[in-house]
Amino acid sequence: MRHAFVGGYSRSGTTLLTTILDSHPDIAMGYELMPTGLPSLDTTIATIEAAEGNPADTLRQDPGTRPIGVFLVYCKRARVEPDEVVEILKGFRAEGLRSIGGLKDRSRVAMAVVERKRAREGAAVSGFKANTPRVSAMDRYNPESAFVFIARDPRDVLASQMARSFDRPPKTVASHWSRYVSSFRRFMGHHPDRAVIVRYEDLVTERERSLDLVFGAVGLPYGDEVIHFYESNASIHGTHHNNAKSVSKDLFTTSIGRWVEDLEPAVASEMSRRCSKGMAALGYE
């Protein structure tokens, strides 16, 4: 495989799985890399070049330039500096691109960024966390790719999102979770040789079996660097990523079943009802 993508709904363990892959010496992964809300390429490039001090910090403090600053922060987590980002964007501008809007352009820019990381690290495979249910489109834009999806009990997903102050009602979370699972399962059915779904609960309780599935899809053996991902050279370590602290520790099981304490019984029942088809398919009671 040339590329590896991690898919999954927010708060399902996507950052953990991306860190595990990034710990492999032959894999270079980005985390949240697809830009969102950027102005035209001309404006984005000029804004970065004119920024004083640390462009990422400077630009994200101003609401008017925040999307640019946030994107630079994402790039720095992949060890790609602002001047390199400008060079990448100028290359796309020279090809005739004027703005970064649709999924295709966003994924192309993200891939160009992580390719810098891959070249720097001497890795064979590159990829990033792609939180989108549009898996088939990502596959068209990035051929010869492995897709590793992580799923989590939707009740725990809701509880985790609520703990992080996500403003999403249960109905919305259930709808999104079901759409992701349906899309992943459909894609995996067509591409069983390079797509796999791993449950978060299995990853943290049955590490070896889960990692065999993950790296079997990517087509690479794995060793101690992956087993000890929490003290590896993965680029998330030492950053201010919201999940950097949790992935600096070994696998833990205390987040399994948090919904029992965190959700009202009626809300838990609503999630079970709305997500019943996907939960049954993935083996959740």
Secondary structure, 3 states (H helix, E strand, C coil): CCEEEEECCCCCCHHHHHHHHHCCCCEEEEEECCCCCCCCHHHHHHHHHHCCCCHHHHHHCCCCCHHHHHHHHHHHHCCCCHHHHHHHHHHHHHCCCCCCCCHHHHHHHHHHHHHHHHHHHCCCEEEEECCCCCHHHHHHHCCCEEEEEEECCHHHHHHHHHHCCCCCCHHHHHHHHHHHHHHHHHHHHHCCCCEEEEEHHHHHHCHHHHHHHHHHHHCCCCCHHHHCHHHCCCCCCCCCCCCCCHHHCCCCCCCCCCHHHHCCHHHHHHHHHHCHHHHHHHCCC
